[in-house]
């Protein structure tokens, strides 16, 4: 291990971390929104939409993320839809993660006892109010472990964006290895910077899960 090279390459990985964080954050937020909406549509058995939502979940979870990314970046321009590399990456992670988030939300929402729904409506709350005030908070406590796992999964999956030459952490590592063959140094920095991103997320997720489990 050449520590001088590690110090030389570190700024490149630091810049790449920003790309990874931006893409991951955009994809995670999008996936949470899409996942919740998809889960609600399926839970309420909305005609037509619930079937489309079920099909979306199956497609998003059972096709490779790289294939999804290539479809967005190379396929959509064929029909006149042009997206930037960053936009393609965020949309890809949103599409991929939405399916996983939807299942996490759906499982948690279905775990809330039916009597909770009925009691809220007896108190005069509408279906939407009961969902927002009574059902969703309880479901979030149940869904937290799965949601945190999905967040970590999406950050790691962001590495596929290197396939469209977006300069994230994986792209920088492959570029260094391809040009200078400094494999050990590049891989060491890759692991370190991913750990810097993922370990705090894991710790925060464990803390939030603990708070929910203790009812605080």
N, C-alpha and C positions, 0 to 999 in steps of 0.2 A: 504494500500500500504506500503510495507516494503522497504524503500529506501536503506537499507543496501544490500538487495538482488538485487535491481536494479543495484547498483554499482558492485556487484559481477558478475552479468550476462552480464553486458555491454561489457566486452572484448570478450565474446563469440559471441555476435551480431556483434561486429566490425569485427571479423574474417569472419563471415558469409556474411557480406556486400561485402567483396571482391569477394566471390563466386557469389553472386547475380549480381554484377557489371560486372564481366568477362563474365558470361553467357548472360546477357542482352545485353552487348555491341556487343558480337559476333553475337547474333541473330539479333540485329537491323541492323548492317552493312550488314549481309547476306540478310536480308529481303529487304533492300533498293536496293541492286544490283539485286536480283531476281525479285523484284517488277517492277523496271524500265525496265528490259529486257522483262518481260512478257507483260507489257503495250505496249512497242514498237512493239513487235511481233503481238499483237492484232490490234494495230493501223494501221500497214502496211499490215495487212491481209496476212501474210506469209502463203503459202499453208501448210496444215497439222499442222504446228507449232502453228498457231493461234487457231485451234480447241483444240489442246493439252493444250495450255495456258489457254483457257476458262475452260476446264475441271479441270485443276489444281486449278484455282481460286475457283471454286465451291467446290471442295473437301477440300481445305485448310480452307475455311471459314465456312463450314457446318459440320465439324467433331470436336468433343471435343479435346482440346489440350492434355488432359491426355491420350486419346486413341492414339493419334499420338505418344506421348512419349513412351507409353507402346509398341507400334508396333516397334519402333526403338530399344528399350532396350531389350525387351523380344522376339520380333518376328524375327528380322534380324539374331540373332545368330542361329536360326533354319536353315538358308540357308548359314551359314558360315561367316556372316558379323558381326564382333565384334567391337563395339564402346565403348569408355569409357563413364562414366556417364556424364562428362562435354561435350564431343562431341555430345552425344545424346541430351543433353539439348539445345545446340547451334543449331543443325540441326533442332530440333523440333520448336524452335522459328523462325528460318529462314523460314521453311516450312509454319508455321502458319502465320507469319507476311508478308511473300511475297505476299500472296493473298490479304491482306488488302492494302498493299503498292501499289500493281498493280492497284487496283481500284482507289486509290487516284491519282496515276500518270495518268492513262487512262483518268479519268474525266478532269484533268487539261490540258492534251495534247489536248483533243478534244475541249477544250474551246478556244484554240488559233485560231483566224479567218483564214480561208483558204487563204485569200489574203496575209497573212504573209508568208505562204509557197511559194505561187506563186511569190511574189515579190523577195524573196531570190533566187529563181531559175532563175528569169529574170536577176538578177545581176550576174549570172554565178556560183552560188554556187551549188554544188552537193546536192542530197537529204540528205546525211549524214551530210554535212557541214551546210546546212540550219537547220537541226534538232539541231545540237550541238550549233550553234551560235545564231540562231534566235528563234526557237520554244522552246527549253528546258528552257532557262532562264525565258521566260514568263510563262511557265507552272509551274516552281518551285515556282513562286510568288503565283500562284493560289493554289498550292498543299500544301503549308506550314502548314496551320491550320490542315489539315487532317493528314499530316505526323507527326506532333508533337503529335496529339492525338493518333496515332498508336504507336509511340515510348513509350508514357506513358502506353498504353495498354499492350505492350510487356513486359515492366518492371514488371508490376503487374502480368502478366501471367507467368513470370518466377517462381512464387511461386509453380507451379505444379511440378517443378523438385524435390521437396521434396518427391514426390511419388516414386522416384528411389533412395532414401537415399542420395541425394547430399546435402551437409551441407550448404544450403542457409539460408536466414533469417527465412523462414517458417519452415524449418526442425528443426532449433535450438529452435524455440518457441514451437513446438509440442513436442520436446524431453524434454524440461524443464517441460512442463505441465504434460507429461506422467510420468516422474520420480519423481518430487517433488511436483506436484500440485500447483506450484506457478503461478497460471493462470493470476492474475492481473498484476504481475510484467513482465511476459513474453509477454503478449499482449501489455502492455504499451511500452515496448522496441521495439516490432515489429512495432507498429504504428510510433514511433519516428524515427526509422531507415529508414522505407519506405518513410516517409515524408522528411527526409534529402536527399534522393535520388531524389524524384519526384518533390518537390517544385522548386529546381533550374532548372530542365528541363522545367517545366511549365513556369517559369519566362523568361527563355531564349527563349522559343518558342514564347511567347507573344512579346518579344522585336524584334525578327527576323521578325515576322508577321507584326509588326508595321513599321519596316524599309521597307519592301516590299510594304506595302500599301501606303506609302508616296513616293514611287519611289526613295529612296535614295540608 
